[in-house]
Amino acid sequence: MTDLLTIQGLTKAYPGVVANDDVSFAIAPGEIHALLGENGAGKSTLVKMIYGLVKPDAGAMHLHGQPFTPPEPRAARAAGVAMVFQHFSLFEALSVAENVGLGMESPPPMNQLSREIREVSHAYGLPLDPRRLVGDLSAGERQRVEIVRCLLQDPKLLIMDEPTSVLTPQEVEILFATLNKLKSEGTSILYISHKLEEIRALCDGATILRRGKVVGSCDPRQQSAAELAELMVGEALHVPDRAASEPGEVVLQVAGLTSEHVSTFGTRLQNVGFEVHAGEVLGIGGVAGNGQDELLSALSGETRGARETVRLRGDPVGHLGPNARRDRGMLSAPEERLGHAAAPDMSLTENGVLSGWQREKLTSGGFVRWGAARAFAEKIIEGFDVRTPGTHVAARALSGGNLQKFVIGREILQRPDVLVVNQPTWGVDAAAAAAIRQALLDLAAQGAAVIVISQDLDELMEVSDRFAALNAGHLSAPRPARGLTIEQIGLMLGGAHDMDVAHTEDAEQIKDMYQNPKSGEPRP
């Protein structure tokens, strides 16, 4: 059988780094092929060359046995290559049909396009109402828009970058069913993910990159997740270890927290309440867009509320801003690394000052103590294995995993009483994710109260003592994390907050509603 896509000796270098070094592999028709590697291994550069976003320095590609050198994405799409990016490229103020039309070279009339969207989306188990505003859709539904936009182009190769990072377990099942249907019809899929159990369940073959080079290939179904991780990092992967301990006194109390959305299509928090003890990790799960940003903003002080809604060691702090809360020991790390957690064009030293100037005493008389600031940045780099030439490097020059380690390390080294983190390992490779999770567990073991807001359920189950679900701005009552099943968690994320989802006779009905929403109706 002739391979659909053949890559031979593909090389791409940038000043100071070789992103891809003599990369060769092939994808067969109807194959789901995984591309594995740590952050900075060269995956993104490689798929950008396949999709026409980057021009290779050397090497060749063949599609259907013919030379394939797309000068731009338009040419790649015309040749039958489509891509669903990790970060969606959708306009929230436009409808589903309008967004799909913008991604097409010659879109048909809107009525015809809407009809095609309905037909294709239902045929592949991804029902969409073309009339709905994208801003009103869940993260999973937005991904459906991206996929359907690709399917309308009848692709022969579909590239997917971290497609399940924003999905509930039920939505992952739906996505996998769609991908397997495409596979059965002869469509090939190049699948990038850090979730190795998903790779093992879905993919037929895998190519492993390390520092720009191909270091191996395998059938992931014949490998364990640990073995795949070791191929990626070149050494045994550290498994986070949590020390057994009893939670201490209540450090943080939240009651009646109601907050407006932080963006036009955000989600309003509604009467959120919980408490966290010293030495405890509270995991808060939720599909993207259900109030995570608003919760982080309300807890960090970026959004202020009534005095009594947030109490730190019994003292009301709900009315205080970020600096005052930080001074009292309540620290946070937001989801967006560049632009929110770190200033892209500032050096690591300067980024250390931005949040550490108070607690680390990095200023004096209104002036920065640059020696102390550099020492603080060096301490973060050394303590959290941040791979960088030095403290003078701009934040944007670091890989996602290394910048995330710097951001988390910056907060942990300030010895917080409470640390709130949103998506601590978003888009981070297995080794960096393990290091970050271990650091959070170590912080809790030292007596801090830790809140981890994440869409990664494996992560939450690994680090959490208790688990709560955020849905449409409502937070479920926290439950012990140990013993929760994936089905229970998935239903909690879908809004079944007040049910014993393990035993209720309505559980299957709710599960069916969540997996098969009717077009145009709100999610349960």
Secondary structure as GFF3:
##gff-version 3
##sequence-region A 1 524
A	DSSP	beta_strand	5	14	.	.	.	ID=ss1
A	DSSP	beta_strand	17	27	.	.	.	ID=ss2
A	DSSP	beta_strand	32	36	.	.	.	ID=ss3
A	DSSP	alpha_helix	43	50	.	.	.	ID=ss4
A	DSSP	beta_strand	58	63	.	.	.	ID=ss5
A	DSSP	beta_strand	66	67	.	.	.	ID=ss6
A	DSSP	alpha_helix	73	78	.	.	.	ID=ss7
A	DSSP	beta_strand	81	84	.	.	.	ID=ss8
A	DSSP	alpha_helix	96	102	.	.	.	ID=ss9
A	DSSP	alpha_helix	110	123	.	.	.	ID=ss10
A	DSSP	three_ten_helix	134	136	.	.	.	ID=ss11
A	DSSP	alpha_helix	139	151	.	.	.	ID=ss12
A	DSSP	beta_strand	157	161	.	.	.	ID=ss13
A	DSSP	alpha_helix	169	184	.	.	.	ID=ss14
A	DSSP	beta_strand	188	192	.	.	.	ID=ss15
A	DSSP	alpha_helix	196	202	.	.	.	ID=ss16
A	DSSP	beta_strand	205	210	.	.	.	ID=ss17
A	DSSP	beta_strand	213	218	.	.	.	ID=ss18
A	DSSP	three_ten_helix	220	222	.	.	.	ID=ss19
A	DSSP	alpha_helix	225	233	.	.	.	ID=ss20
A	DSSP	beta_strand	250	259	.	.	.	ID=ss21
A	DSSP	beta_strand	269	277	.	.	.	ID=ss22
A	DSSP	beta_strand	281	285	.	.	.	ID=ss23
A	DSSP	alpha_helix	292	300	.	.	.	ID=ss24
A	DSSP	three_ten_helix	307	309	.	.	.	ID=ss25
A	DSSP	beta_strand	310	312	.	.	.	ID=ss26
A	DSSP	beta_strand	315	316	.	.	.	ID=ss27
A	DSSP	alpha_helix	322	327	.	.	.	ID=ss28
A	DSSP	beta_strand	330	333	.	.	.	ID=ss29
A	DSSP	alpha_helix	348	356	.	.	.	ID=ss30
A	DSSP	beta_strand	363	364	.	.	.	ID=ss31
A	DSSP	beta_strand	367	368	.	.	.	ID=ss32
A	DSSP	alpha_helix	370	383	.	.	.	ID=ss33
A	DSSP	three_ten_helix	395	397	.	.	.	ID=ss34
A	DSSP	alpha_helix	400	412	.	.	.	ID=ss35
A	DSSP	beta_strand	418	422	.	.	.	ID=ss36
A	DSSP	alpha_helix	430	445	.	.	.	ID=ss37
A	DSSP	beta_strand	449	454	.	.	.	ID=ss38
A	DSSP	alpha_helix	457	463	.	.	.	ID=ss39
A	DSSP	beta_strand	466	471	.	.	.	ID=ss40
A	DSSP	beta_strand	474	475	.	.	.	ID=ss41
A	DSSP	beta_strand	479	480	.	.	.	ID=ss42
A	DSSP	alpha_helix	486	493	.	.	.	ID=ss43
A	DSSP	alpha_helix	507	515	.	.	.	ID=ss44
###
